Amino acid sequence: MGILIEGTSPAAKFLRANGITFFKVREETVNLLGKSEMYFFSPEHPPLTEQAQRVLDWAIEDKLKSGDSGEITTTHILLGIWSEKESAGHNILETLGFNDDKAKEVAKSMSGDVALNFK
């Protein structure tokens, strides 16, 4: 949801152009995971799940492999989410129509090569 909330990045624009909106993601998140008590964890410092950590690790590794300087982008994170096949994020994206072909399209929009090693 953070990618869509940020809203101006190429990843956010790609998702919206493909009909994946914040409200649809939020609805699918509730459908998949259910509602939880708001602020069960501190909103300033929510814990990372193992899957979320692997997403970030994938994004970092991909950025380092590319040899490009600069920051890890929301596009790296989107592709990292897609690489975690068993994650809630992957399942939500898939339910909303994201697929390997769209991931490849996103990857092509990035400068440098992205190794799409989806599990």
DSSP file (Angstrom, degrees, kcal/mol; ACC not computed):
  #  RESIDUE AA STRUCTURE BP1 BP2  ACC     N-H-->O    O-->H-N    N-H-->O    O-->H-N    TCO  KAPPA ALPHA  PHI   PSI    X-CA   Y-CA   Z-CA
    1    1 A M     >        0   0    0      0, 0.0     4,-2.5     0, 0.0     5,-0.2   0.000 360.0 360.0 360.0 -30.3    0.0    0.0    0.0
    2    2 A G  H  >  +     0   0    0      1,-0.2     4,-2.6     2,-0.2     5,-0.2   0.875 360.0  55.3 -60.1 -38.0    2.9    2.3    0.7
    3    3 A I  H  > S+     0   0    0      1,-0.2     4,-1.7     2,-0.2     6,-0.3   0.917 112.3  43.4 -60.5 -42.6    3.9    2.4   -3.0
    4    4 A L  H  4 S+     0   0    0      2,-0.2    -2,-0.2     1,-0.2    -1,-0.2   0.840 111.3  53.6 -73.8 -33.3    0.4    3.5   -3.9
    5    5 A I  H  < S+     0   0    0     -4,-2.5    -2,-0.2     1,-0.2    -1,-0.2   0.916 105.9  53.2 -66.2 -41.9    0.2    6.0   -1.1
    6    6 A E  H  < S+     0   0    0     -4,-2.6     2,-0.5    -5,-0.2    -2,-0.2   0.941  87.3 177.4 -58.1 -47.4    3.4    7.6   -2.2
    7    7 A G     <  +     0   0    0     -4,-1.7    -1,-0.2    -5,-0.2    -3,-0.1   0.053  50.8  75.1  80.1 -24.3    1.7    7.9   -5.6
    8    8 A T        +     0   0    0     -2,-0.5    -1,-0.2     4,-0.1    -4,-0.1   0.566  69.2 101.6-102.4  -8.1    4.3    9.6   -7.8
    9    9 A S  S  > S-     0   0    0     -6,-0.3     4,-2.5     1,-0.1     5,-0.2  -0.296  82.8-113.0 -75.1 158.8    6.8    6.9   -8.5
   10   10 A P  H  > S+     0   0    0      0, 0.0     4,-2.4     0, 0.0     5,-0.2   0.873 118.8  54.5 -56.9 -36.6    6.9    4.9  -11.7
   11   11 A A  H  > S+     0   0    0      2,-0.2     4,-2.5     1,-0.2     5,-0.2   0.929 109.5  46.2 -64.1 -44.6    5.8    1.8   -9.8
   12   12 A A  H  > S+     0   0    0      1,-0.2     4,-2.5     2,-0.2     5,-0.2   0.911 113.5  49.0 -63.9 -42.5    2.8    3.6   -8.4
   13   13 A K  H  X S+     0   0    0     -4,-2.5     4,-2.4     2,-0.2    -1,-0.2   0.892 111.0  50.4 -65.0 -39.0    1.9    4.9  -11.8
   14   14 A F  H  X S+     0   0    0     -4,-2.4     4,-1.2    -5,-0.2    -2,-0.2   0.934 110.8  48.8 -64.0 -46.1    2.3    1.5  -13.4
   15   15 A L  H ><>S+     0   0    0     -4,-2.5     5,-2.9     1,-0.2     3,-0.7   0.946 113.6  45.8 -59.9 -48.7    0.0   -0.1  -10.8
   16   16 A R  H ><5S+     0   0    0     -4,-2.5     3,-2.0     1,-0.2    -1,-0.2   0.899 108.6  55.9 -62.6 -39.9   -2.7    2.5  -11.2
   17   17 A A  H 3<5S+     0   0    0     -4,-2.4    -1,-0.2     1,-0.3    -2,-0.2   0.754 108.4  50.2 -63.3 -22.4   -2.5    2.3  -15.0
   18   18 A N  T <<5S-     0   0    0     -4,-1.2    -1,-0.3    -3,-0.7    -2,-0.2   0.131 126.2-100.9-102.4  18.6   -3.2   -1.4  -14.6
   19   19 A G  T < 5S+     0   0    0     -3,-2.0     2,-0.9     1,-0.2    -3,-0.2   0.601  80.4 132.9  79.1  12.3   -6.2   -0.9  -12.3
   20   20 A I      < +     0   0    0     -5,-2.9     2,-0.2    -6,-0.2    -1,-0.2  -0.841  32.9 173.2-100.6 103.7   -4.4   -1.6   -9.0
   21   21 A T     >  -     0   0    0     -2,-0.9     4,-2.5    -3,-0.1     5,-0.2  -0.612  46.3-108.3-108.3 165.5   -5.4    1.1   -6.7
   22   22 A F  H  > S+     0   0    0      1,-0.2     4,-2.9    -2,-0.2     5,-0.2   0.914 119.3  51.0 -56.1 -44.9   -4.9    1.8   -3.0
   23   23 A F  H  > S+     0   0    0      1,-0.2     4,-2.3     2,-0.2    -1,-0.2   0.879 110.4  48.0 -66.4 -37.8   -8.5    1.1   -2.2
   24   24 A K  H  > S+     0   0    0      2,-0.2     4,-2.5     1,-0.2    -1,-0.2   0.909 113.2  48.3 -67.3 -41.4   -8.5   -2.2   -4.1
   25   25 A V  H  X S+     0   0    0     -4,-2.5     4,-2.4     2,-0.2    -2,-0.2   0.923 111.9  49.6 -64.5 -43.3   -5.3   -3.3   -2.3
   26   26 A R  H  X S+     0   0    0     -4,-2.9     4,-2.2    -5,-0.2    -2,-0.2   0.924 111.4  49.2 -61.3 -43.8   -6.7   -2.3    1.0
   27   27 A E  H  X S+     0   0    0     -4,-2.3     4,-2.3     1,-0.2    -2,-0.2   0.924 113.0  46.2 -61.8 -45.1   -9.9   -4.3    0.3
   28   28 A E  H  X S+     0   0    0     -4,-2.5     4,-2.6     2,-0.2     5,-0.2   0.851 109.4  55.9 -67.0 -33.8   -8.0   -7.4   -0.7
   29   29 A T  H  X>S+     0   0    0     -4,-2.4     4,-3.3     2,-0.2     5,-0.6   0.933 109.9  44.9 -62.5 -45.8   -5.7   -7.0    2.3
   30   30 A V  H  X5S+     0   0    0     -4,-2.2     4,-1.9     3,-0.2    -2,-0.2   0.905 113.7  50.7 -64.6 -41.3   -8.7   -7.1    4.6
   31   31 A N  H  <5S+     0   0    0     -4,-2.3    -2,-0.2    -5,-0.2    -1,-0.2   0.902 119.4  36.4 -62.0 -40.9  -10.2  -10.0    2.7
   32   32 A L  H  <5S+     0   0    0     -4,-2.6    -2,-0.2    -5,-0.1    -3,-0.2   0.914 135.2  18.9 -79.5 -45.3   -7.0  -12.0    2.9
   33   33 A L  H  <5S-     0   0    0     -4,-3.3    -3,-0.2    -5,-0.2    -2,-0.2   0.615  98.3-133.0-105.7 -15.4   -5.7  -11.0    6.4
   34   34 A G     << -     0   0    0     -4,-1.9     2,-0.3    -5,-0.6    -1,-0.1  -0.071  38.5 -57.8  81.6 169.4   -8.8   -9.7    8.1
   35   35 A K        -     0   0    0     -5,-0.1     2,-0.3    -4,-0.1    -5,-0.0  -0.619  55.1-165.4 -84.5 146.3   -9.1   -6.6   10.1
   36   36 A S        -     0   0    0     -2,-0.3     2,-0.3     1,-0.0     3,-0.0  -0.814  35.8 -77.2-124.4 169.0   -6.8   -6.1   13.1
   37   37 A E    >   -     0   0    0     -2,-0.3     3,-1.3     1,-0.1     2,-0.1  -0.486  56.2-111.4 -65.1 129.3   -6.8   -3.8   16.0
   38   38 A M  T 3  S+     0   0    0      1,-0.3    -1,-0.1    -2,-0.3    -3,-0.0  -0.401  98.2  11.4 -64.0 137.4   -5.4   -0.5   14.9
   39   39 A Y  T 3  S+     0   0    0     -2,-0.1    -1,-0.3     1,-0.1    -2,-0.1   0.823  72.3 150.3  63.0  35.3   -2.0    0.3   16.3
   40   40 A F  S <  S+     0   0    0     -3,-1.3     2,-0.3     2,-0.1    -2,-0.1   0.902  79.5  30.7 -58.3 -39.2   -1.4   -3.2   17.7
   41   41 A F  S    S-     0   0    0      6,-0.0    -2,-0.0     1,-0.0    -1,-0.0  -0.834 116.2 -81.9-111.3 156.6    2.2   -2.3   17.0
   42   42 A S    >   -     0   0    0     -2,-0.3     3,-0.8     3,-0.3    -2,-0.1  -0.375  35.1-141.4 -56.3 125.7    3.5    1.2   17.2
   43   43 A P  T 3  S+     0   0    0      0, 0.0    -1,-0.2     0, 0.0    -3,-0.0   0.752 100.5  57.4 -65.1 -21.1    2.7    2.9   13.9
   44   44 A E  T 3  S+     0   0    0      1,-0.2    -2,-0.1     0, 0.0     0, 0.0   0.802 121.6  22.7 -76.7 -28.3    6.1    4.6   14.0
   45   45 A H  S <  S+     0   0    0     -3,-0.8    -3,-0.3     2,-0.0    -1,-0.2  -0.477  75.8 177.8-139.0  64.3    8.0    1.4   14.2
   46   46 A P        -     0   0    0      0, 0.0     2,-0.1     0, 0.0     0, 0.0  -0.438  35.5-110.5 -69.2 144.3    6.0   -1.6   12.9
   47   47 A P        -     0   0    0      0, 0.0     2,-0.4     0, 0.0    -6,-0.0  -0.395  26.6-123.1 -72.1 151.5    7.9   -4.8   12.9
   48   48 A L        -     0   0    0     -2,-0.1     2,-0.1     4,-0.0     0, 0.0  -0.792  19.7-135.1 -92.4 136.0    9.0   -6.4    9.6
   49   49 A T     >  -     0   0    0     -2,-0.4     4,-2.3     1,-0.1     5,-0.2  -0.394  29.4-105.7 -76.2 166.4    7.9   -9.9    8.9
   50   50 A E  H  > S+     0   0    0      1,-0.2     4,-2.2     2,-0.2     5,-0.1   0.897 123.6  51.7 -60.1 -39.5   10.4  -12.4    7.5
   51   51 A Q  H  > S+     0   0    0      2,-0.2     4,-2.1     1,-0.2    -1,-0.2   0.906 108.3  50.2 -65.2 -40.8    8.8  -12.0    4.1
   52   52 A A  H  > S+     0   0    0      1,-0.2     4,-2.2     2,-0.2    -1,-0.2   0.899 109.8  51.1 -64.0 -39.4    9.0   -8.3    4.2
   53   53 A Q  H  X S+     0   0    0     -4,-2.3     4,-2.6     1,-0.2    -1,-0.2   0.898 109.0  50.9 -64.3 -39.4   12.7   -8.5    5.1
   54   54 A R  H  X S+     0   0    0     -4,-2.2     4,-2.7     2,-0.2    -2,-0.2   0.872 107.2  54.5 -65.6 -36.0   13.2  -10.8    2.2
   55   55 A V  H  X S+     0   0    0     -4,-2.1     4,-2.3     2,-0.2    -2,-0.2   0.946 111.5  44.0 -60.0 -48.1   11.5   -8.3   -0.1
   56   56 A L  H  X S+     0   0    0     -4,-2.2     4,-2.5     1,-0.2    -2,-0.2   0.902 112.7  51.8 -65.0 -40.4   13.9   -5.6    1.1
   57   57 A D  H  X S+     0   0    0     -4,-2.6     4,-2.9     2,-0.2    -1,-0.2   0.909 109.7  50.0 -61.0 -42.0   16.9   -7.9    0.8
   58   58 A W  H  X S+     0   0    0     -4,-2.7     4,-2.8     2,-0.2     5,-0.2   0.924 110.8  49.6 -61.4 -44.8   15.8   -8.8   -2.8
   59   59 A A  H  X S+     0   0    0     -4,-2.3     4,-2.1     2,-0.2    -2,-0.2   0.906 113.5  45.6 -62.3 -42.8   15.5   -5.1   -3.7
   60   60 A I  H  X S+     0   0    0     -4,-2.5     4,-2.6     2,-0.2    -2,-0.2   0.942 113.9  48.4 -65.3 -47.9   18.9   -4.4   -2.2
   61   61 A E  H  X S+     0   0    0     -4,-2.9     4,-2.5     1,-0.2    -2,-0.2   0.908 111.8  49.6 -60.2 -43.4   20.6   -7.3   -3.9
   62   62 A D  H  X S+     0   0    0     -4,-2.8     4,-1.6     2,-0.2    -1,-0.2   0.912 111.0  49.6 -63.1 -42.2   19.0   -6.4   -7.3
   63   63 A K  H  X S+     0   0    0     -4,-2.1     4,-0.8    -5,-0.2     5,-0.5   0.919 112.0  48.0 -63.2 -43.6   20.2   -2.8   -7.0
   64   64 A L  H >< S+     0   0    0     -4,-2.6     3,-0.7     1,-0.2    -1,-0.2   0.897 110.0  52.4 -64.7 -40.0   23.7   -3.9   -6.2
   65   65 A K  H 3< S+     0   0    0     -4,-2.5    -1,-0.2     1,-0.2    -2,-0.2   0.823 102.0  61.0 -63.9 -31.3   23.8   -6.4   -9.1
   66   66 A S  H 3< S-     0   0    0     -4,-1.6    -1,-0.2    -5,-0.2    47,-0.2   0.768  95.8-140.8 -70.1 -24.2   22.7   -3.7  -11.5
   67   67 A G    <<  +     0   0    0     -4,-0.8     2,-0.1    -3,-0.7    -3,-0.1   0.425  54.3 137.6  77.7  -3.4   25.8   -1.6  -10.8
   68   68 A D        -     0   0    0     -5,-0.5    -1,-0.3    43,-0.1     2,-0.2  -0.477  49.9-133.6 -73.8 145.5   23.7    1.5  -10.9
   69   69 A S        +     0   0    0     -2,-0.1     2,-0.2    -3,-0.1    -1,-0.1  -0.511  62.4  59.3 -87.8 168.3   24.4    4.2   -8.3
   70   70 A G  S    S-     0   0    0     -2,-0.2     2,-0.1     2,-0.0     3,-0.0  -0.640  85.3 -32.7 110.9-169.0   21.5    5.8   -6.5
   71   71 A E        -     0   0    0     -2,-0.2     2,-0.4     1,-0.1    -3,-0.0  -0.414  53.9-104.4 -91.4 159.7   18.7    4.7   -4.3
   72   72 A I        -     0   0    0     -2,-0.1     2,-0.2     3,-0.0    -1,-0.1  -0.708  48.5-149.0 -75.6 132.3   16.6    1.6   -4.2
   73   73 A T     >  -     0   0    0     -2,-0.4     4,-1.8   -14,-0.1     3,-0.2  -0.484  27.4-104.1-104.0 172.0   13.3    2.6   -5.7
   74   74 A T  H  > S+     0   0    0      1,-0.2     4,-2.9     2,-0.2     5,-0.2   0.776 121.3  62.5 -63.8 -24.9    9.7    1.6   -5.2
   75   75 A T  H  > S+     0   0    0      2,-0.2     4,-2.4     1,-0.2    -1,-0.2   0.913 102.1  49.0 -66.6 -41.6   10.0   -0.3   -8.4
   76   76 A H  H  > S+     0   0    0     -3,-0.2     4,-2.2     2,-0.2    -2,-0.2   0.920 113.2  48.0 -59.8 -43.0   12.7   -2.5   -6.8
   77   77 A I  H  X S+     0   0    0     -4,-1.8     4,-2.7     2,-0.2    -2,-0.2   0.913 109.3  52.3 -66.9 -42.2   10.4   -3.0   -3.9
   78   78 A L  H  X S+     0   0    0     -4,-2.9     4,-2.2     1,-0.2    -1,-0.2   0.934 112.4  45.4 -57.9 -46.5    7.4   -3.9   -6.1
   79   79 A L  H  X S+     0   0    0     -4,-2.4     4,-1.6     1,-0.2    -1,-0.2   0.848 110.8  54.5 -67.4 -32.7    9.5   -6.5   -7.9
   80   80 A G  H  X S+     0   0    0     -4,-2.2     4,-0.8     2,-0.2    -2,-0.2   0.907 107.5  49.6 -64.5 -41.6   10.7   -7.7   -4.5
   81   81 A I  H >< S+     0   0    0     -4,-2.7     3,-0.9     1,-0.2     9,-0.2   0.922 110.7  50.3 -60.7 -43.7    7.1   -8.2   -3.4
   82   82 A W  H 3< S+     0   0    0     -4,-2.2    -1,-0.2     1,-0.2    -2,-0.2   0.822 103.5  60.1 -65.7 -30.0    6.4  -10.1   -6.6
   83   83 A S  H 3< S+     0   0    0     -4,-1.6     2,-1.4     1,-0.2    36,-1.2   0.728  88.1  77.7 -70.9 -20.6    9.4  -12.3   -6.0
   84   84 A E    X<  -     0   0    0     -3,-0.9     3,-2.1    -4,-0.8     6,-0.4  -0.655  63.5-179.3 -91.0  82.1    8.0  -13.5   -2.7
   85   85 A K  T 3  S+     0   0    0     -2,-1.4    -1,-0.2     1,-0.3    -2,-0.1   0.745  77.1  48.5 -57.8 -28.9    5.5  -16.0   -4.1
   86   86 A E  T 3  S+     0   0    0     -3,-0.1    -1,-0.3     4,-0.1     2,-0.1   0.387  90.6 108.4 -94.0   4.4    4.1  -17.0   -0.7
   87   87 A S  S <> S-     0   0    0     -3,-2.1     4,-2.2    -6,-0.2     5,-0.2  -0.427  75.8-124.7 -85.2 157.1    3.6  -13.5    0.6
   88   88 A A  H  > S+     0   0    0      1,-0.2     4,-2.7     2,-0.2     5,-0.2   0.894 112.7  56.5 -61.3 -40.1    0.4  -11.7    1.2
   89   89 A G  H  > S+     0   0    0      1,-0.2     4,-2.5     2,-0.2    -1,-0.2   0.911 107.7  46.7 -59.7 -44.0    1.6   -8.9   -1.0
   90   90 A H  H  > S+     0   0    0     -6,-0.4     4,-2.7    -9,-0.2    -1,-0.2   0.933 112.9  49.7 -62.7 -46.2    2.2  -11.2   -3.9
   91   91 A N  H  X S+     0   0    0     -4,-2.2     4,-2.4     1,-0.2    -2,-0.2   0.889 111.3  48.8 -61.9 -39.9   -1.2  -12.9   -3.5
   92   92 A I  H  X S+     0   0    0     -4,-2.7     4,-1.7     2,-0.2    -1,-0.2   0.938 112.3  47.7 -66.3 -46.6   -2.9   -9.5   -3.4
   93   93 A L  H  <>S+     0   0    0     -4,-2.5     5,-2.7    -5,-0.2    -2,-0.2   0.918 112.7  49.8 -59.1 -43.0   -1.1   -8.3   -6.5
   94   94 A E  H ><5S+     0   0    0     -4,-2.7     3,-1.7     1,-0.2    -1,-0.2   0.914 108.0  52.7 -63.2 -43.1   -2.0  -11.5   -8.3
   95   95 A T  H 3<5S+     0   0    0     -4,-2.4    -1,-0.2     1,-0.3    -2,-0.2   0.841 108.7  51.9 -59.6 -33.4   -5.7  -11.3   -7.3
   96   96 A L  T 3<5S-     0   0    0     -4,-1.7    -1,-0.3    -5,-0.1    -2,-0.2   0.325 129.8 -92.6 -90.7   8.1   -5.7   -7.8   -8.7
   97   97 A G  T < 5S+     0   0    0     -3,-1.7    -3,-0.2     1,-0.3     2,-0.2   0.441  77.0 139.7 103.1  -0.4   -4.3   -8.9  -12.1
   98   98 A F      < +     0   0    0     -5,-2.7    -1,-0.3    -6,-0.2     2,-0.3  -0.554  26.3 163.4 -74.0 143.1   -0.5   -8.4  -11.7
   99   99 A N     >  -     0   0    0     -2,-0.2     4,-2.3     1,-0.0     5,-0.2  -0.861  53.9 -81.1-149.1-178.5    1.5  -11.3  -13.2
  100  100 A D  H  > S+     0   0    0     -2,-0.3     4,-2.4     1,-0.2     5,-0.2   0.866 125.1  55.0 -60.5 -37.2    4.9  -12.2  -14.4
  101  101 A D  H  > S+     0   0    0      1,-0.2     4,-1.9     2,-0.2    -1,-0.2   0.904 109.6  46.4 -63.5 -40.2    4.4  -10.4  -17.7
  102  102 A K  H  > S+     0   0    0      2,-0.2     4,-2.4     1,-0.2    -2,-0.2   0.873 110.0  54.0 -69.8 -35.9    3.6   -7.2  -15.9
  103  103 A A  H  X S+     0   0    0     -4,-2.3     4,-2.6     2,-0.2    -2,-0.2   0.912 108.8  49.2 -62.3 -41.5    6.6   -7.7  -13.6
  104  104 A K  H  X S+     0   0    0     -4,-2.4     4,-2.2     2,-0.2    -2,-0.2   0.884 109.4  52.4 -64.3 -38.0    8.8   -8.0  -16.7
  105  105 A E  H  X S+     0   0    0     -4,-1.9     4,-1.1     2,-0.2    -2,-0.2   0.911 110.5  47.4 -63.5 -42.5    7.3   -4.9  -18.1
  106  106 A V  H >< S+     0   0    0     -4,-2.4     3,-0.6     1,-0.2     4,-0.5   0.928 110.9  52.0 -62.3 -45.2    8.0   -3.0  -14.9
  107  107 A A  H >< S+     0   0    0     -4,-2.6     3,-1.3     1,-0.3    -2,-0.2   0.879 105.1  55.3 -61.1 -39.0   11.6   -4.4  -14.9
  108  108 A K  H 3< S+     0   0    0     -4,-2.2    -1,-0.3     1,-0.3    -2,-0.2   0.795  99.6  61.7 -64.4 -27.6   12.1   -3.2  -18.5
  109  109 A S  T << S+     0   0    0     -4,-1.1    -1,-0.3    -3,-0.6     2,-0.2   0.642  91.2  85.3 -74.7 -12.8   11.2    0.4  -17.4
  110  110 A M  S <  S-     0   0    0     -3,-1.3     2,-0.3    -4,-0.5     4,-0.1  -0.579  88.1-111.1 -87.4 150.6   14.1    0.5  -15.0
  111  111 A S  S    S+     0   0    0     -2,-0.2   -43,-0.1     2,-0.1    -2,-0.1  -0.605  86.6  19.6 -76.4 143.4   17.6    1.5  -16.1
  112  112 A G  S    S-     0   0    0     -2,-0.3     2,-0.3    -4,-0.1    -2,-0.1  -0.134 104.6 -57.3  84.7 172.6   20.0   -1.5  -16.0
  113  113 A D        -     0   0    0    -47,-0.2     2,-0.5   -48,-0.1    -2,-0.1  -0.706  42.8-154.2 -92.8 140.9   19.1   -5.1  -16.1
  114  114 A V        -     0   0    0     -2,-0.3     2,-1.0    -4,-0.1   -51,-0.1  -0.965  13.7-137.5-113.8 126.4   16.9   -6.7  -13.4
  115  115 A A        -     0   0    0     -2,-0.5     2,-1.7   -53,-0.1   -50,-0.0  -0.730  15.8-157.9 -84.8 104.3   17.4  -10.4  -12.7
  116  116 A L        +     0   0    0     -2,-1.0     2,-1.0     1,-0.1    -1,-0.1  -0.599  26.5 160.3 -87.0  82.6   13.8  -11.6  -12.4
  117  117 A N        -     0   0    0     -2,-1.7     2,-0.3     2,-0.0    -1,-0.1  -0.680  17.0-176.5-101.9  76.9   14.4  -14.8  -10.4
  118  118 A F              0   0    0     -2,-1.0   -35,-0.1     1,-0.1   -34,-0.1  -0.591 360.0 360.0 -79.2 135.3   10.9  -15.3   -9.1
  119  119 A K              0   0    0    -36,-1.2    -1,-0.1    -2,-0.3   -36,-0.1   0.467 360.0 360.0 -70.3 360.0   10.6  -18.2   -6.7
